[in-house]
Amino acid sequence: MRRTMLYLPGNNPNMLTRGYLFGSDGLILDLEDAVAVSEKDTARILVRDILRRGEFGSCEVTVRINGVDTDLWRDDLAAIIPCKIDGIRAPKIESPQTVRDLDEELSRIEAASGIEVGHTKIFCLLETAFGVWNAYDIAKSSPRVAAIIPGGEDLAADLRTNRSAEGTELEWVRRMLIIAARAAGVDALDTVFPRVADDDGLRREVEFIKSLGYDGKSVIHPNQIPIIHDVYTPTEKEVETAKKIIQAAKDAAERGLGAVSVDGRMVDVPVVKRAEFTLVRAGVLPEQEKGR
Amino acid sequence: MNEPATTHVAQAGTLESMDCLVSITGAGARAIEISGSSAARFKGAIEKKIGEVLDTLSAKPVKVTVQDNGAIDVVLGARVEAAYRRFERGPSA
């Protein structure tokens, strides 16, 4: 599950060593915006050593590297990829070619480090209008792509607007990216919610992205994690209904029947699929490896 | 005058909680100076870690000054390596 992926500033030992204790599904050790230009070298060494130490609980571990438009990203990859992380979060992806360039460099380092080529996933941040426009092609450009993620502040700037409380400026982008992600078979993860003290606003935004189909959200403050998990966790009633649906489908299959009815509603394959997904989110069923 | 070629000071780290500020400058022989919250209790372990990192880097003789604010081993090592690499790059680093 990728309900919550918590950003940890790459030059902050306190957060880097203890961030996993806040209970997010994933971590993003950040070498990009959270690190001052003058500290890129020290952060890279610190993040590398924290990765080597490897104490992250059950979190999916990713690193946000510096953009491919800088002279820093190759050094970032050279330092962190040999540590066998789950993935990189790549900023300002605008075209499939950028992903292929990353793919090539990742393959080279993985092979040299004795890591299975293809192990490291790519989480693509689409932070420009051009990147958003190319979302599907980007998502399909490499089997490494695990998710596409709309940018927040950078995208608002590129769209010549500002972040609003209602998220109007990102609404169409979010709708577009969920379609692109599902069509390409990758996850859709949402951008951060910047107003860390606005719990009600965060809850409204998470309810909205969940209703669109998003798999989760990037997180900039640990206090945001329980709110997001709460929205994504099915209610007891939803879990009970899902269990009934799966049992009914199993019984029907054993009796050679096609569709059956549960509580007056027809149960067919998509309904069963949704019920299974509900139980995965509730932690009742184990998460299956995505068929990619 | 036989002025040492490397008299500049290179630093890495901060004085924030769980971090340390490491300063490195040229010296005739390796020297380590530690101050801060855990200096008395963990002096031996800190010196050992610094020595290991410098050995791994095949470091030339330097004086290392650590102002510690509760950095764990892995953080100390990273800060020493970063400071030494900056020292090696010269005064503009």
HADDOCK unambig.tbl for C-alpha pairs under 7 A between the chains (distance, minus, plus):
assign (segid A and resid 13 and name CA) (segid B and resid 18 and name CA) 6.19 0.50 0.50
assign (segid A and resid 13 and name CA) (segid B and resid 19 and name CA) 6.11 0.50 0.50
assign (segid A and resid 13 and name CA) (segid B and resid 75 and name CA) 6.63 0.50 0.50
assign (segid A and resid 14 and name CA) (segid B and resid 17 and name CA) 6.82 0.50 0.50
assign (segid A and resid 14 and name CA) (segid B and resid 18 and name CA) 5.56 0.50 0.50
assign (segid A and resid 42 and name CA) (segid B and resid 12 and name CA) 6.70 0.50 0.50
assign (segid A and resid 42 and name CA) (segid B and resid 82 and name CA) 5.28 0.50 0.50
assign (segid A and resid 45 and name CA) (segid B and resid 78 and name CA) 5.75 0.50 0.50
assign (segid A and resid 45 and name CA) (segid B and resid 82 and name CA) 6.69 0.50 0.50
assign (segid A and resid 46 and name CA) (segid B and resid 75 and name CA) 6.56 0.50 0.50
assign (segid A and resid 46 and name CA) (segid B and resid 78 and name CA) 5.06 0.50 0.50
assign (segid A and resid 49 and name CA) (segid B and resid 74 and name CA) 6.35 0.50 0.50
assign (segid A and resid 49 and name CA) (segid B and resid 78 and name CA) 6.49 0.50 0.50
assign (segid A and resid 50 and name CA) (segid B and resid 74 and name CA) 6.74 0.50 0.50
